[in-house]
Amino acid sequence: MQADLAPSGLDPMRVLLARWKADPNATYQTWFLWEDRLKNFRSIRRGIGQVIAEIDAGTFGNARSRRRSTPRSSRGTTP
């Protein structure tokens, strides 16, 4: 599929993208060209890994369960 050209002879999508890239407040400048973006992705990945480990250990989402050394079901007591 071929894009329709604007009366100026330019592809409207290319014009729009060029304006987006040139806008200093647009997401292209503030997100895609942000130097610390990759460091943030690494931090998020580590955080997700920690959450997965806590879910696997049965300690996620409850401060009380994080202190518990054994899961409630294996303690032999009733709630």
C-alpha positions in Angstrom: 0.0 0.0 0.0 1.4 3.4 -1.0 0.9 6.5 1.1 -0.9 9.4 -0.4 1.3 12.5 -0.8 0.3 15.8 0.6 -0.2 18.7 -1.8 3.4 19.7 -1.1 4.5 16.3 -2.5 5.7 15.1 1.0 4.4 11.9 2.7 2.2 13.2 5.6 3.5 10.4 7.9 7.1 11.4 7.4 6.2 15.1 8.0 4.4 14.1 11.3 7.3 11.9 12.4 9.8 14.7 11.7 7.7 17.2 13.7 7.5 14.6 16.6 11.3 14.1 16.6 12.0 17.8 16.5 9.6 18.7 19.4 11.7 19.0 22.5 8.8 18.1 24.8 7.6 15.1 22.8 8.2 11.5 23.9 10.9 11.0 21.3 13.1 13.5 23.0 12.2 12.7 26.6 12.0 8.9 26.3 13.8 7.5 23.3 16.8 9.7 23.5 17.0 9.6 27.3 20.5 8.4 28.4 19.4 6.6 31.6 16.6 4.6 29.8 18.6 1.4 29.5 19.6 1.6 33.2 16.0 1.9 34.1 15.1 -1.2 32.1 17.8 -3.1 33.9 16.4 -2.0 37.3 12.9 -3.0 36.3 14.1 -6.4 35.2 15.8 -7.0 38.5 12.7 -5.9 40.4 10.5 -8.2 38.4 12.9 -11.0 39.1 12.7 -10.3 42.8 8.9 -10.3 42.7 8.9 -13.7 40.8 11.3 -15.1 43.5 9.0 -13.9 46.3 5.9 -15.4 44.5 7.7 -18.7 44.1 8.7 -18.6 47.8 5.2 -17.7 48.9 6.3 -14.4 50.5 5.0 -11.9 48.0 2.4 -9.2 48.8 2.2 -9.6 52.6 4.6 -8.1 55.1 3.6 -10.8 57.6 4.3 -13.6 55.2 7.8 -12.2 54.5 8.7 -12.8 58.2 7.3 -16.3 58.3 10.0 -19.0 57.9 7.6 -21.7 56.7 4.3 -21.5 54.8 1.2 -21.5 56.9 0.0 -24.8 55.4 3.1 -26.7 56.6 3.0 -25.3 60.2 0.3 -27.7 61.4 -1.9 -25.1 62.9 -5.3 -23.9 61.9 -5.9 -20.2 61.2 
